Amino acid sequence: MDVRTSLATQSYAQARNAAAPNAGAAEAGFARFASNFAETLVQGEQTARAAMAGGADPHALAQALASSQLAVETVVTVRDKVVEAYQEILRMPI
C-alpha cells in the first residue's frame, strides 16, 4: 500500500468529521436558551408577587421587570428572524 494514499485517506476522514454538522449541540443550545427564558420569567413573576405582598425591594421589582421585558423582546426577535427565513425559503424557485 502506498503511504501517500493512506495519509490522504486519514486526512480526508479527519476533515469529514470536522466538517460534519453537530445537531446535538444546536439542540442543546436551544434547550438551554428556552430554559433560561423560562427561568427569567419565573424569577420575574416571583419578584412581582413578593413586591405585591410587600416583601421585595422596589428596585428588585424594576430589575426583574426589565429582565423579563428584555427576554420577551429577544424571543420575539428570534421568532421574527425564523419566520423571515422560512418565508425566504418558500420564495426560492424550485
N, C-alpha and C positions, 0 to 999 in steps of 0.2 A: 504494500500500500504506500502511496506517495504521502510524504509528510505534509506537503503543502495542501493537499486535498483535505487531510484530517484537520489541519489548523483552520482552513476555510470553513469546514463544516461546524467546528466548535464555535468559531466567531459568529457564524450565521445563527446558530442556536441561541447564543447569548444575546445577540441583537434582537432576535424574535421575542425572547422572553422579556427583554427590557421594554419593547415597544407594545407589548400586549396590554390591552385595556384591563384595568383592575376595577371591576364592577363592585366588588365588596367595599372598597374604600369610598366610592361615591355613595353607596347605600348607608355606610356607617356615618359619613359626613352629614347626609340629610337627616338621619335619625338623631344625631347629636344636635343639629340645628333645630329640629322640631321639639326635642325635649328641653332645650334651653329656652325656646319661645314659650312653651307651656309653663315652665318653671318661673319665668319672668312674670307671666300673667297671674299665676297663683300667688306669688310673693306680693305683687301689687294689690291683689284683692284682699289678702290677709292684712296688709298695712292699712288699707282703706277701712276695713272692718274695725281694726284696732283704733283708728282715728275717730270713727263714729262713736265708739264706746268710750272715748277719752283716754285711751291707753297708749296712743302713739304721738310722737312729735309731729307737728305740722310740717316741719322741714322734711322728715322722712316720708310723709304722705306726698309732698310735692315731688320728691325724688322718685318715688315709686310710680307716680302718675306719668312723669316724664319718661321713665324707663319703659313703662308699658306702651306709651304712645310711640316711642321710637321702635319698639319691637313690632308693633302692628304696622307701622309705616314701612318697615323693612320687608315684612312678609307680603304686603300689598305690592311693593315694588318688584319683588321676586316673582310674584304671581303674574303681574303685568308683563314682565320680560318673557316668562314661559309662554303665555298666551300669544304674545307678539311673535315669538319664534315658531310656534305651532302654525299660526296663520301664514307666516312666511313660507313654511314648508308646504302648506296647502296650495300656495300660489305658484310653486315651482312647476314648470312644464314636465310632462311625463315623456 
